């Protein structure tokens, strides 16, 4: 998505917050993006906000493959554009 993660590698395990390219200022905006991702792309991810920045919460597991993360990035990018 062309953004960065919230903290460096040494302070994480499997979970990451990845900054969204836009700020979703309200809970309603974050929920709308999450619902579009579910309804239009069959992708579920939690959208959150901290200190004026919006993030998607990702949890990597051994069974995830690179194409899963690409699918997530595409779903978020498309849902944000709608």
mmCIF file of the N, C-alpha and C atoms, coordinates in Angstrom:
data_MODEL
# 
_entry.id   MODEL 
# 
loop_
_atom_site.group_PDB 
_atom_site.id 
_atom_site.type_symbol 
_atom_site.label_atom_id 
_atom_site.label_alt_id 
_atom_site.label_comp_id 
_atom_site.label_asym_id 
_atom_site.label_entity_id 
_atom_site.label_seq_id 
_atom_site.pdbx_PDB_ins_code 
_atom_site.Cartn_x 
_atom_site.Cartn_y 
_atom_site.Cartn_z 
_atom_site.occupancy 
_atom_site.B_iso_or_equiv 
_atom_site.pdbx_formal_charge 
_atom_site.auth_seq_id 
_atom_site.auth_comp_id 
_atom_site.auth_asym_id 
_atom_site.auth_atom_id 
_atom_site.pdbx_PDB_model_num 
ATOM 1   N N  . UNK A 1 1  ? 0.815   -1.196  0.000  1.00 0.00 ? 1  UNK A N  1 
ATOM 2   C CA . UNK A 1 1  ? 0.000   0.000   0.000  1.00 0.00 ? 1  UNK A CA 1 
ATOM 3   C C  . UNK A 1 1  ? 0.857   1.258   0.000  1.00 0.00 ? 1  UNK A C  1 
ATOM 4   N N  . UNK A 1 2  ? 2.157   1.083   0.139  1.00 0.00 ? 2  UNK A N  1 
ATOM 5   C CA . UNK A 1 2  ? 3.039   2.236   0.129  1.00 0.00 ? 2  UNK A CA 1 
ATOM 6   C C  . UNK A 1 2  ? 3.106   2.961   1.460  1.00 0.00 ? 2  UNK A C  1 
ATOM 7   N N  . UNK A 1 3  ? 2.747   2.284   2.549  1.00 0.00 ? 3  UNK A N  1 
ATOM 8   C CA . UNK A 1 3  ? 2.813   2.903   3.873  1.00 0.00 ? 3  UNK A CA 1 
ATOM 9   C C  . UNK A 1 3  ? 3.800   2.117   4.729  1.00 0.00 ? 3  UNK A C  1 
ATOM 10  N N  . UNK A 1 4  ? 3.763   2.357   6.041  1.00 0.00 ? 4  UNK A N  1 
ATOM 11  C CA . UNK A 1 4  ? 4.695   1.666   6.916  1.00 0.00 ? 4  UNK A CA 1 
ATOM 12  C C  . UNK A 1 4  ? 3.965   1.045   8.101  1.00 0.00 ? 4  UNK A C  1 
ATOM 13  N N  . UNK A 1 5  ? 4.698   0.201   8.832  1.00 0.00 ? 5  UNK A N  1 
ATOM 14  C CA . UNK A 1 5  ? 4.138   -0.409  10.040 1.00 0.00 ? 5  UNK A CA 1 
ATOM 15  C C  . UNK A 1 5  ? 4.344   0.548   11.206 1.00 0.00 ? 5  UNK A C  1 
ATOM 16  N N  . UNK A 1 6  ? 3.574   0.336   12.271 1.00 0.00 ? 6  UNK A N  1 
ATOM 17  C CA . UNK A 1 6  ? 3.573   1.270   13.390 1.00 0.00 ? 6  UNK A CA 1 
ATOM 18  C C  . UNK A 1 6  ? 4.842   1.195   14.234 1.00 0.00 ? 6  UNK A C  1 
ATOM 19  N N  . UNK A 1 7  ? 5.428   0.013   14.400 1.00 0.00 ? 7  UNK A N  1 
ATOM 20  C CA . UNK A 1 7  ? 6.631   -0.122  15.221 1.00 0.00 ? 7  UNK A CA 1 
ATOM 21  C C  . UNK A 1 7  ? 7.625   -1.044  14.534 1.00 0.00 ? 7  UNK A C  1 
ATOM 22  N N  . UNK A 1 8  ? 8.841   -1.047  15.026 1.00 0.00 ? 8  UNK A N  1 
ATOM 23  C CA . UNK A 1 8  ? 9.907   -1.821  14.396 1.00 0.00 ? 8  UNK A CA 1 
ATOM 24  C C  . UNK A 1 8  ? 9.796   -3.308  14.691 1.00 0.00 ? 8  UNK A C  1 
ATOM 25  N N  . UNK A 1 9  ? 10.488  -4.103  13.897 1.00 0.00 ? 9  UNK A N  1 
ATOM 26  C CA . UNK A 1 9  ? 10.416  -5.559  13.968 1.00 0.00 ? 9  UNK A CA 1 
ATOM 27  C C  . UNK A 1 9  ? 10.719  -6.133  15.343 1.00 0.00 ? 9  UNK A C  1 
ATOM 28  N N  . UNK A 1 10 ? 11.680  -5.586  16.056 1.00 0.00 ? 10 UNK A N  1 
ATOM 29  C CA . UNK A 1 10 ? 12.075  -6.197  17.323 1.00 0.00 ? 10 UNK A CA 1 
ATOM 30  C C  . UNK A 1 10 ? 11.010  -6.098  18.405 1.00 0.00 ? 10 UNK A C  1 
ATOM 31  N N  . UNK A 1 11 ? 9.981   -5.289  18.196 1.00 0.00 ? 11 UNK A N  1 
ATOM 32  C CA . UNK A 1 11 ? 8.925   -5.142  19.187 1.00 0.00 ? 11 UNK A CA 1 
ATOM 33  C C  . UNK A 1 11 ? 7.619   -5.827  18.792 1.00 0.00 ? 11 UNK A C  1 
ATOM 34  N N  . UNK A 1 12 ? 7.672   -6.716  17.819 1.00 0.00 ? 12 UNK A N  1 
ATOM 35  C CA . UNK A 1 12 ? 6.446   -7.370  17.371 1.00 0.00 ? 12 UNK A CA 1 
ATOM 36  C C  . UNK A 1 12 ? 6.621   -8.875  17.335 1.00 0.00 ? 12 UNK A C  1 
ATOM 37  N N  . UNK A 1 13 ? 5.522   -9.549  17.284 1.00 0.00 ? 13 UNK A N  1 
ATOM 38  C CA . UNK A 1 13 ? 5.511   -10.998 17.058 1.00 0.00 ? 13 UNK A CA 1 
ATOM 39  C C  . UNK A 1 13 ? 4.776   -11.197 15.738 1.00 0.00 ? 13 UNK A C  1 
ATOM 40  N N  . UNK A 1 14 ? 3.599   -11.766 15.786 1.00 0.00 ? 14 UNK A N  1 
ATOM 41  C CA . UNK A 1 14 ? 2.852   -12.032 14.561 1.00 0.00 ? 14 UNK A CA 1 
ATOM 42  C C  . UNK A 1 14 ? 1.893   -10.903 14.192 1.00 0.00 ? 14 UNK A C  1 
ATOM 43  N N  . UNK A 1 15 ? 1.627   -9.979  15.116 1.00 0.00 ? 15 UNK A N  1 
ATOM 44  C CA . UNK A 1 15 ? 0.636   -8.950  14.860 1.00 0.00 ? 15 UNK A CA 1 
ATOM 45  C C  . UNK A 1 15 ? 1.297   -7.622  14.511 1.00 0.00 ? 15 UNK A C  1 
ATOM 46  N N  . UNK A 1 16 ? 0.692   -6.924  13.550 1.00 0.00 ? 16 UNK A N  1 
ATOM 47  C CA . UNK A 1 16 ? 1.204   -5.623  13.104 1.00 0.00 ? 16 UNK A CA 1 
ATOM 48  C C  . UNK A 1 16 ? 0.064   -4.656  12.875 1.00 0.00 ? 16 UNK A C  1 
ATOM 49  N N  . UNK A 1 17 ? 0.351   -3.387  13.078 1.00 0.00 ? 17 UNK A N  1 
ATOM 50  C CA . UNK A 1 17 ? -0.520  -2.309  12.635 1.00 0.00 ? 17 UNK A CA 1 
ATOM 51  C C  . UNK A 1 17 ? 0.149   -1.685  11.423 1.00 0.00 ? 17 UNK A C  1 
ATOM 52  N N  . UNK A 1 18 ? -0.581  -1.662  10.307 1.00 0.00 ? 18 UNK A N  1 
ATOM 53  C CA . UNK A 1 18 ? -0.067  -1.075  9.073  1.00 0.00 ? 18 UNK A CA 1 
ATOM 54  C C  . UNK A 1 18 ? -0.861  0.200   8.815  1.00 0.00 ? 18 UNK A C  1 
ATOM 55  N N  . UNK A 1 19 ? -0.133  1.305   8.675  1.00 0.00 ? 19 UNK A N  1 
ATOM 56  C CA . UNK A 1 19 ? -0.778  2.603   8.472  1.00 0.00 ? 19 UNK A CA 1 
ATOM 57  C C  . UNK A 1 19 ? -1.545  2.617   7.164  1.00 0.00 ? 19 UNK A C  1 
ATOM 58  N N  . UNK A 1 20 ? -2.760  3.136   7.219  1.00 0.00 ? 20 UNK A N  1 
ATOM 59  C CA . UNK A 1 20 ? -3.551  3.321   6.000  1.00 0.00 ? 20 UNK A CA 1 
ATOM 60  C C  . UNK A 1 20 ? -3.094  4.596   5.297  1.00 0.00 ? 20 UNK A C  1 
ATOM 61  N N  . UNK A 1 21 ? -3.289  4.675   3.995  1.00 0.00 ? 21 UNK A N  1 
ATOM 62  C CA . UNK A 1 21 ? -2.857  5.865   3.252  1.00 0.00 ? 21 UNK A CA 1 
ATOM 63  C C  . UNK A 1 21 ? -3.747  7.088   3.491  1.00 0.00 ? 21 UNK A C  1 
ATOM 64  N N  . UNK A 1 22 ? -4.862  6.916   4.192  1.00 0.00 ? 22 UNK A N  1 
ATOM 65  C CA . UNK A 1 22 ? -5.758  8.028   4.530  1.00 0.00 ? 22 UNK A CA 1 
ATOM 66  C C  . UNK A 1 22 ? -6.161  7.893   5.998  1.00 0.00 ? 22 UNK A C  1 
ATOM 67  N N  . UNK A 1 23 ? -6.637  8.987   6.575  1.00 0.00 ? 23 UNK A N  1 
ATOM 68  C CA . UNK A 1 23 ? -7.148  8.961   7.944  1.00 0.00 ? 23 UNK A CA 1 
ATOM 69  C C  . UNK A 1 23 ? -8.657  8.809   7.881  1.00 0.00 ? 23 UNK A C  1 
ATOM 70  N N  . UNK A 1 24 ? -9.157  7.824   8.588  1.00 0.00 ? 24 UNK A N  1 
ATOM 71  C CA . UNK A 1 24 ? -10.597 7.613   8.718  1.00 0.00 ? 24 UNK A CA 1 
ATOM 72  C C  . UNK A 1 24 ? -10.972 8.164   10.085 1.00 0.00 ? 24 UNK A C  1 
ATOM 73  N N  . UNK A 1 25 ? -11.545 9.350   10.110 1.00 0.00 ? 25 UNK A N  1 
ATOM 74  C CA . UNK A 1 25 ? -11.714 10.093  11.343 1.00 0.00 ? 25 UNK A CA 1 
ATOM 75  C C  . UNK A 1 25 ? -12.750 9.576   12.318 1.00 0.00 ? 25 UNK A C  1 
ATOM 76  N N  . UNK A 1 26 ? -13.732 8.853   11.846 1.00 0.00 ? 26 UNK A N  1 
ATOM 77  C CA . UNK A 1 26 ? -14.780 8.411   12.761 1.00 0.00 ? 26 UNK A CA 1 
ATOM 78  C C  . UNK A 1 26 ? -14.897 6.891   12.750 1.00 0.00 ? 26 UNK A C  1 
ATOM 79  N N  . UNK A 1 27 ? -15.507 6.383   13.810 1.00 0.00 ? 27 UNK A N  1 
ATOM 80  C CA . UNK A 1 27 ? -15.755 4.939   13.902 1.00 0.00 ? 27 UNK A CA 1 
ATOM 81  C C  . UNK A 1 27 ? -16.659 4.498   12.752 1.00 0.00 ? 27 UNK A C  1 
ATOM 82  N N  . UNK A 1 28 ? -17.611 5.327   12.384 1.00 0.00 ? 28 UNK A N  1 
ATOM 83  C CA . UNK A 1 28 ? -18.515 4.991   11.283 1.00 0.00 ? 28 UNK A CA 1 
ATOM 84  C C  . UNK A 1 28 ? -17.752 4.832   9.970  1.00 0.00 ? 28 UNK A C  1 
ATOM 85  N N  . UNK A 1 29 ? -16.766 5.692   9.716  1.00 0.00 ? 29 UNK A N  1 
ATOM 86  C CA . UNK A 1 29 ? -15.951 5.566   8.502  1.00 0.00 ? 29 UNK A CA 1 
ATOM 87  C C  . UNK A 1 29 ? -15.143 4.273   8.514  1.00 0.00 ? 29 UNK A C  1 
ATOM 88  N N  . UNK A 1 30 ? -14.542 3.960   9.668  1.00 0.00 ? 30 UNK A N  1 
ATOM 89  C CA . UNK A 1 30 ? -13.751 2.731   9.779  1.00 0.00 ? 30 UNK A CA 1 
ATOM 90  C C  . UNK A 1 30 ? -14.622 1.502   9.584  1.00 0.00 ? 30 UNK A C  1 
ATOM 91  N N  . UNK A 1 31 ? -15.812 1.505   10.181 1.00 0.00 ? 31 UNK A N  1 
ATOM 92  C CA . UNK A 1 31 ? -16.733 0.377   10.021 1.00 0.00 ? 31 UNK A CA 1 
ATOM 93  C C  . UNK A 1 31 ? -17.194 0.238   8.578  1.00 0.00 ? 31 UNK A C  1 
ATOM 94  N N  . UNK A 1 32 ? -17.445 1.354   7.906  1.00 0.00 ? 32 UNK A N  1 
ATOM 95  C CA . UNK A 1 32 ? -17.892 1.307   6.512  1.00 0.00 ? 32 UNK A CA 1 
ATOM 96  C C  . UNK A 1 32 ? -16.839 0.653   5.629  1.00 0.00 ? 32 UNK A C  1 
ATOM 97  N N  . UNK A 1 33 ? -15.572 0.995   5.837  1.00 0.00 ? 33 UNK A N  1 
ATOM 98  C CA . UNK A 1 33 ? -14.491 0.375   5.056  1.00 0.00 ? 33 UNK A CA 1 
ATOM 99  C C  . UNK A 1 33 ? -14.416 -1.118  5.367  1.00 0.00 ? 33 UNK A C  1 
ATOM 100 N N  . UNK A 1 34 ? -14.496 -1.472  6.647  1.00 0.00 ? 34 UNK A N  1 
ATOM 101 C CA . UNK A 1 34 ? -14.440 -2.884  7.032  1.00 0.00 ? 34 UNK A CA 1 
ATOM 102 C C  . UNK A 1 34 ? -15.595 -3.672  6.411  1.00 0.00 ? 34 UNK A C  1 
ATOM 103 N N  . UNK A 1 35 ? -16.795 -3.105  6.410  1.00 0.00 ? 35 UNK A N  1 
ATOM 104 C CA . UNK A 1 35 ? -17.954 -3.786  5.815  1.00 0.00 ? 35 UNK A CA 1 
ATOM 105 C C  . UNK A 1 35 ? -17.818 -3.915  4.297  1.00 0.00 ? 35 UNK A C  1 
ATOM 106 N N  . UNK A 1 36 ? -17.261 -2.904  3.634  1.00 0.00 ? 36 UNK A N  1 
ATOM 107 C CA . UNK A 1 36 ? -17.026 -3.012  2.187  1.00 0.00 ? 36 UNK A CA 1 
ATOM 108 C C  . UNK A 1 36 ? -16.020 -4.121  1.893  1.00 0.00 ? 36 UNK A C  1 
ATOM 109 N N  . UNK A 1 37 ? -14.989 -4.220  2.723  1.00 0.00 ? 37 UNK A N  1 
ATOM 110 C CA . UNK A 1 37 ? -13.994 -5.282  2.525  1.00 0.00 ? 37 UNK A CA 1 
ATOM 111 C C  . UNK A 1 37 ? -14.644 -6.656  2.651  1.00 0.00 ? 37 UNK A C  1 
ATOM 112 N N  . UNK A 1 38 ? -15.516 -6.810  3.642  1.00 0.00 ? 38 UNK A N  1 
ATOM 113 C CA . UNK A 1 38 ? -16.195 -8.091  3.845  1.00 0.00 ? 38 UNK A CA 1 
ATOM 114 C C  . UNK A 1 38 ? -17.167 -8.367  2.700  1.00 0.00 ? 38 UNK A C  1 
ATOM 115 N N  . UNK A 1 39 ? -18.037 -7.410  2.418  1.00 0.00 ? 39 UNK A N  1 
ATOM 116 C CA . UNK A 1 39 ? -19.092 -7.616  1.434  1.00 0.00 ? 39 UNK A CA 1 
ATOM 117 C C  . UNK A 1 39 ? -18.609 -7.714  0.002  1.00 0.00 ? 39 UNK A C  1 
ATOM 118 N N  . UNK A 1 40 ? -17.647 -6.884  -0.371 1.00 0.00 ? 40 UNK A N  1 
ATOM 119 C CA . UNK A 1 40 ? -17.211 -6.825  -1.763 1.00 0.00 ? 40 UNK A CA 1 
ATOM 120 C C  . UNK A 1 40 ? -16.013 -7.711  -2.076 1.00 0.00 ? 40 UNK A C  1 
ATOM 121 N N  . UNK A 1 41 ? -15.180 -8.000  -1.059 1.00 0.00 ? 41 UNK A N  1 
ATOM 122 C CA . UNK A 1 41 ? -13.918 -8.703  -1.329 1.00 0.00 ? 41 UNK A CA 1 
ATOM 123 C C  . UNK A 1 41 ? -13.715 -9.960  -0.487 1.00 0.00 ? 41 UNK A C  1 
ATOM 124 N N  . UNK A 1 42 ? -14.673 -10.263 0.399  1.00 0.00 ? 42 UNK A N  1 
ATOM 125 C CA . UNK A 1 42 ? -14.594 -11.438 1.281  1.00 0.00 ? 42 UNK A CA 1 
ATOM 126 C C  . UNK A 1 42 ? -13.293 -11.446 2.087  1.00 0.00 ? 42 UNK A C  1 
ATOM 127 N N  . UNK A 1 43 ? -12.911 -10.260 2.587  1.00 0.00 ? 43 UNK A N  1 
ATOM 128 C CA . UNK A 1 43 ? -11.711 -10.089 3.404  1.00 0.00 ? 43 UNK A CA 1 
ATOM 129 C C  . UNK A 1 43 ? -12.133 -9.432  4.714  1.00 0.00 ? 43 UNK A C  1 
ATOM 130 N N  . UNK A 1 44 ? -11.708 -10.016 5.825  1.00 0.00 ? 44 UNK A N  1 
ATOM 131 C CA . UNK A 1 44 ? -12.018 -9.457  7.132  1.00 0.00 ? 44 UNK A CA 1 
ATOM 132 C C  . UNK A 1 44 ? -10.741 -8.941  7.776  1.00 0.00 ? 44 UNK A C  1 
ATOM 133 N N  . UNK A 1 45 ? -10.768 -7.691  8.224  1.00 0.00 ? 45 UNK A N  1 
ATOM 134 C CA . UNK A 1 45 ? -9.637  -7.104  8.935  1.00 0.00 ? 45 UNK A CA 1 
ATOM 135 C C  . UNK A 1 45 ? -10.166 -5.981  9.819  1.00 0.00 ? 45 UNK A C  1 
ATOM 136 N N  . UNK A 1 46 ? -9.517  -5.775  10.934 1.00 0.00 ? 46 UNK A N  1 
ATOM 137 C CA . UNK A 1 46 ? -9.919  -4.725  11.867 1.00 0.00 ? 46 UNK A CA 1 
ATOM 138 C C  . UNK A 1 46 ? -9.234  -3.421  11.488 1.00 0.00 ? 46 UNK A C  1 
ATOM 139 N N  . UNK A 1 47 ? -10.032 -2.360  11.376 1.00 0.00 ? 47 UNK A N  1 
ATOM 140 C CA . UNK A 1 47 ? -9.516  -1.014  11.100 1.00 0.00 ? 47 UNK A CA 1 
ATOM 141 C C  . UNK A 1 47 ? -9.586  -0.244  12.415 1.00 0.00 ? 47 UNK A C  1 
ATOM 142 N N  . UNK A 1 48 ? -8.489  0.379   12.803 1.00 0.00 ? 48 UNK A N  1 
ATOM 143 C CA . UNK A 1 48 ? -8.431  1.091   14.075 1.00 0.00 ? 48 UNK A CA 1 
ATOM 144 C C  . UNK A 1 48 ? -7.743  2.439   13.892 1.00 0.00 ? 48 UNK A C  1 
ATOM 145 N N  . UNK A 1 49 ? -7.742  3.225   14.955 1.00 0.00 ? 49 UNK A N  1 
ATOM 146 C CA . UNK A 1 49 ? -7.097  4.535   14.897 1.00 0.00 ? 49 UNK A CA 1 
ATOM 147 C C  . UNK A 1 49 ? -6.368  4.788   16.200 1.00 0.00 ? 49 UNK A C  1 
ATOM 148 N N  . UNK A 1 50 ? -5.208  5.425   16.099 1.00 0.00 ? 50 UNK A N  1 
ATOM 149 C CA . UNK A 1 50 ? -4.436  5.822   17.268 1.00 0.00 ? 50 UNK A CA 1 
ATOM 150 C C  . UNK A 1 50 ? -3.681  7.105   16.932 1.00 0.00 ? 50 UNK A C  1 
ATOM 151 N N  . UNK A 1 51 ? -3.762  8.062   17.818 1.00 0.00 ? 51 UNK A N  1 
ATOM 152 C CA . UNK A 1 51 ? -3.031  9.328   17.687 1.00 0.00 ? 51 UNK A CA 1 
ATOM 153 C C  . UNK A 1 51 ? -3.234  9.979   16.321 1.00 0.00 ? 51 UNK A C  1 
ATOM 154 N N  . UNK A 1 52 ? -4.489  9.967   15.849 1.00 0.00 ? 52 UNK A N  1 
ATOM 155 C CA . UNK A 1 52 ? -4.812  10.634  14.599 1.00 0.00 ? 52 UNK A CA 1 
ATOM 156 C C  . UNK A 1 52 ? -4.395  9.906   13.336 1.00 0.00 ? 52 UNK A C  1 
ATOM 157 N N  . UNK A 1 53 ? -3.999  8.648   13.448 1.00 0.00 ? 53 UNK A N  1 
ATOM 158 C CA . UNK A 1 53 ? -3.594  7.850   12.293 1.00 0.00 ? 53 UNK A CA 1 
ATOM 159 C C  . UNK A 1 53 ? -4.441  6.588   12.237 1.00 0.00 ? 53 UNK A C  1 
ATOM 160 N N  . UNK A 1 54 ? -4.881  6.215   11.050 1.00 0.00 ? 54 UNK A N  1 
ATOM 161 C CA . UNK A 1 54 ? -5.684  5.005   10.870 1.00 0.00 ? 54 UNK A CA 1 
ATOM 162 C C  . UNK A 1 54 ? -4.795  3.837   10.459 1.00 0.00 ? 54 UNK A C  1 
ATOM 163 N N  . UNK A 1 55 ? -5.129  2.658   10.983 1.00 0.00 ? 55 UNK A N  1 
ATOM 164 C CA . UNK A 1 55 ? -4.350  1.450   10.743 1.00 0.00 ? 55 UNK A CA 1 
ATOM 165 C C  . UNK A 1 55 ? -5.258  0.268   10.435 1.00 0.00 ? 55 UNK A C  1 
ATOM 166 N N  . UNK A 1 56 ? -4.704  -0.714  9.749  1.00 0.00 ? 56 UNK A N  1 
ATOM 167 C CA . UNK A 1 56 ? -5.328  -2.018  9.633  1.00 0.00 ? 56 UNK A CA 1 
ATOM 168 C C  . UNK A 1 56 ? -4.489  -2.951  10.497 1.00 0.00 ? 56 UNK A C  1 
ATOM 169 N N  . UNK A 1 57 ? -5.165  -3.785  11.272 1.00 0.00 ? 57 UNK A N  1 
ATOM 170 C CA . UNK A 1 57 ? -4.472  -4.732  12.140 1.00 0.00 ? 57 UNK A CA 1 
ATOM 171 C C  . UNK A 1 57 ? -4.314  -6.050  11.392 1.00 0.00 ? 57 UNK A C  1 
ATOM 172 N N  . UNK A 1 58 ? -3.082  -6.491  11.275 1.00 0.00 ? 58 UNK A N  1 
ATOM 173 C CA . UNK A 1 58 ? -2.784  -7.735  10.562 1.00 0.00 ? 58 UNK A CA 1 
ATOM 174 C C  . UNK A 1 58 ? -2.128  -8.718  11.524 1.00 0.00 ? 58 UNK A C  1 
ATOM 175 N N  . UNK A 1 59 ? -2.461  -9.974  11.359 1.00 0.00 ? 59 UNK A N  1 
ATOM 176 C CA . UNK A 1 59 ? -1.845  -11.019 12.162 1.00 0.00 ? 59 UNK A CA 1 
ATOM 177 C C  . UNK A 1 59 ? -1.341  -12.096 11.214 1.00 0.00 ? 59 UNK A C  1 
ATOM 178 N N  . UNK A 1 60 ? -0.034  -12.212 11.109 1.00 0.00 ? 60 UNK A N  1 
ATOM 179 C CA . UNK A 1 60 ? 0.562   -13.210 10.226 1.00 0.00 ? 60 UNK A CA 1 
ATOM 180 C C  . UNK A 1 60 ? 0.622   -14.573 10.899 1.00 0.00 ? 60 UNK A C  1 
ATOM 181 N N  . UNK A 1 61 ? 0.330   -15.589 10.128 1.00 0.00 ? 61 UNK A N  1 
ATOM 182 C CA . UNK A 1 61 ? 0.392   -16.958 10.624 1.00 0.00 ? 61 UNK A CA 1 
ATOM 183 C C  . UNK A 1 61 ? 1.143   -17.812 9.617  1.00 0.00 ? 61 UNK A C  1 
ATOM 184 N N  . UNK A 1 62 ? 1.577   -18.975 10.052 1.00 0.00 ? 62 UNK A N  1 
ATOM 185 C CA . UNK A 1 62 ? 2.343   -19.862 9.175  1.00 0.00 ? 62 UNK A CA 1 
ATOM 186 C C  . UNK A 1 62 ? 1.569   -20.257 7.925  1.00 0.00 ? 62 UNK A C  1 
ATOM 187 N N  . UNK A 1 63 ? 0.249   -20.330 8.025  1.00 0.00 ? 63 UNK A N  1 
ATOM 188 C CA . UNK A 1 63 ? -0.558  -20.756 6.877  1.00 0.00 ? 63 UNK A CA 1 
ATOM 189 C C  . UNK A 1 63 ? -0.829  -19.626 5.896  1.00 0.00 ? 63 UNK A C  1 
ATOM 190 N N  . UNK A 1 64 ? -0.506  -18.373 6.248  1.00 0.00 ? 64 UNK A N  1 
ATOM 191 C CA . UNK A 1 64 ? -0.681  -17.268 5.307  1.00 0.00 ? 64 UNK A CA 1 
ATOM 192 C C  . UNK A 1 64 ? 0.414   -17.290 4.250  1.00 0.00 ? 64 UNK A C  1 
ATOM 193 N N  . UNK A 1 65 ? 0.003   -16.981 3.025  1.00 0.00 ? 65 UNK A N  1 
ATOM 194 C CA . UNK A 1 65 ? 0.947   -16.917 1.912  1.00 0.00 ? 65 UNK A CA 1 
ATOM 195 C C  . UNK A 1 65 ? 0.981   -15.478 1.391  1.00 0.00 ? 65 UNK A C  1 
ATOM 196 N N  . UNK A 1 66 ? 2.019   -15.122 0.634  1.00 0.00 ? 66 UNK A N  1 
ATOM 197 C CA . UNK A 1 66 ? 2.119   -13.748 0.126  1.00 0.00 ? 66 UNK A CA 1 
ATOM 198 C C  . UNK A 1 66 ? 0.854   -13.279 -0.593 1.00 0.00 ? 66 UNK A C  1 
ATOM 199 N N  . UNK A 1 67 ? 0.211   -14.163 -1.326 1.00 0.00 ? 67 UNK A N  1 
ATOM 200 C CA . UNK A 1 67 ? -0.992  -13.743 -2.053 1.00 0.00 ? 67 UNK A CA 1 
ATOM 201 C C  . UNK A 1 67 ? -2.135  -13.356 -1.109 1.00 0.00 ? 67 UNK A C  1 
ATOM 202 N N  . UNK A 1 68 ? -2.145  -13.865 0.123  1.00 0.00 ? 68 UNK A N  1 
ATOM 203 C CA . UNK A 1 68 ? -3.157  -13.449 1.097  1.00 0.00 ? 68 UNK A CA 1 
ATOM 204 C C  . UNK A 1 68 ? -2.958  -11.976 1.476  1.00 0.00 ? 68 UNK A C  1 
ATOM 205 N N  . UNK A 1 69 ? -1.705  -11.578 1.666  1.00 0.00 ? 69 UNK A N  1 
ATOM 206 C CA . UNK A 1 69 ? -1.421  -10.190 2.021  1.00 0.00 ? 69 UNK A CA 1 
ATOM 207 C C  . UNK A 1 69 ? -1.679  -9.265  0.834  1.00 0.00 ? 69 UNK A C  1 
ATOM 208 N N  . UNK A 1 70 ? -1.419  -9.746  -0.364 1.00 0.00 ? 70 UNK A N  1 
ATOM 209 C CA . UNK A 1 70 ? -1.729  -8.957  -1.559 1.00 0.00 ? 70 UNK A CA 1 
ATOM 210 C C  . UNK A 1 70 ? -3.232  -8.767  -1.688 1.00 0.00 ? 70 UNK A C  1 
ATOM 211 N N  . UNK A 1 71 ? -3.993  -9.822  -1.398 1.00 0.00 ? 71 UNK A N  1 
ATOM 212 C CA . UNK A 1 71 ? -5.453  -9.730  -1.456 1.00 0.00 ? 71 UNK A CA 1 
ATOM 213 C C  . UNK A 1 71 ? -5.963  -8.729  -0.425 1.00 0.00 ? 71 UNK A C  1 
ATOM 214 N N  . UNK A 1 72 ? -5.399  -8.761  0.782  1.00 0.00 ? 72 UNK A N  1 
ATOM 215 C CA . UNK A 1 72 ? -5.779  -7.805  1.813  1.00 0.00 ? 72 UNK A CA 1 
ATOM 216 C C  . UNK A 1 72 ? -5.466  -6.377  1.375  1.00 0.00 ? 72 UNK A C  1 
ATOM 217 N N  . UNK A 1 73 ? -4.271  -6.149  0.859  1.00 0.00 ? 73 UNK A N  1 
ATOM 218 C CA . UNK A 1 73 ? -3.889  -4.806  0.408  1.00 0.00 ? 73 UNK A CA 1 
ATOM 219 C C  . UNK A 1 73 ? -4.801  -4.320  -0.704 1.00 0.00 ? 73 UNK A C  1 
ATOM 220 N N  . UNK A 1 74 ? -5.144  -5.185  -1.648 1.00 0.00 ? 74 UNK A N  1 
ATOM 221 C CA . UNK A 1 74 ? -6.048  -4.797  -2.738 1.00 0.00 ? 74 UNK A CA 1 
ATOM 222 C C  . UNK A 1 74 ? -7.440  -4.478  -2.213 1.00 0.00 ? 74 UNK A C  1 
ATOM 223 N N  . UNK A 1 75 ? -7.936  -5.291  -1.268 1.00 0.00 ? 75 UNK A N  1 
ATOM 224 C CA . UNK A 1 75 ? -9.270  -5.055  -0.709 1.00 0.00 ? 75 UNK A CA 1 
ATOM 225 C C  . UNK A 1 75 ? -9.309  -3.724  0.024  1.00 0.00 ? 75 UNK A C  1 
ATOM 226 N N  . UNK A 1 76 ? -8.282  -3.429  0.812  1.00 0.00 ? 76 UNK A N  1 
ATOM 227 C CA . UNK A 1 76 ? -8.257  -2.160  1.543  1.00 0.00 ? 76 UNK A CA 1 
ATOM 228 C C  . UNK A 1 76 ? -8.177  -0.991  0.578  1.00 0.00 ? 76 UNK A C  1 
ATOM 229 N N  . UNK A 1 77 ? -7.277  -1.078  -0.375 1.00 0.00 ? 77 UNK A N  1 
ATOM 230 C CA . UNK A 1 77 ? -7.113  0.008   -1.345 1.00 0.00 ? 77 UNK A CA 1 
ATOM 231 C C  . UNK A 1 77 ? -8.405  0.277   -2.089 1.00 0.00 ? 77 UNK A C  1 
ATOM 232 N N  . UNK A 1 78 ? -9.061  -0.769  -2.550 1.00 0.00 ? 78 UNK A N  1 
ATOM 233 C CA . UNK A 1 78 ? -10.323 -0.606  -3.280 1.00 0.00 ? 78 UNK A CA 1 
ATOM 234 C C  . UNK A 1 78 ? -11.442 -0.098  -2.377 1.00 0.00 ? 78 UNK A C  1 
ATOM 235 N N  . UNK A 1 79 ? -11.526 -0.625  -1.150 1.00 0.00 ? 79 UNK A N  1 
ATOM 236 C CA . UNK A 1 79 ? -12.579 -0.192  -0.234 1.00 0.00 ? 79 UNK A CA 1 
ATOM 237 C C  . UNK A 1 79 ? -12.401 1.277   0.167  1.00 0.00 ? 79 UNK A C  1 
ATOM 238 N N  . UNK A 1 80 ? -11.156 1.721   0.289  1.00 0.00 ? 80 UNK A N  1 
ATOM 239 C CA . UNK A 1 80 ? -10.910 3.129   0.610  1.00 0.00 ? 80 UNK A CA 1 
ATOM 240 C C  . UNK A 1 80 ? -11.274 4.046   -0.551 1.00 0.00 ? 80 UNK A C  1 
ATOM 241 N N  . UNK A 1 81 ? -11.135 3.544   -1.770 1.00 0.00 ? 81 UNK A N  1 
ATOM 242 C CA . UNK A 1 81 ? -11.409 4.356   -2.968 1.00 0.00 ? 81 UNK A CA 1 
ATOM 243 C C  . UNK A 1 81 ? -12.910 4.512   -3.217 1.00 0.00 ? 81 UNK A C  1 
ATOM 244 N N  . UNK A 1 82 ? -13.720 3.656   -2.661 1.00 0.00 ? 82 UNK A N  1 
ATOM 245 C CA . UNK A 1 82 ? -15.170 3.690   -2.926 1.00 0.00 ? 82 UNK A CA 1 
ATOM 246 C C  . UNK A 1 82 ? -15.857 4.797   -2.179 1.00 0.00 ? 82 UNK A C  1 
# 
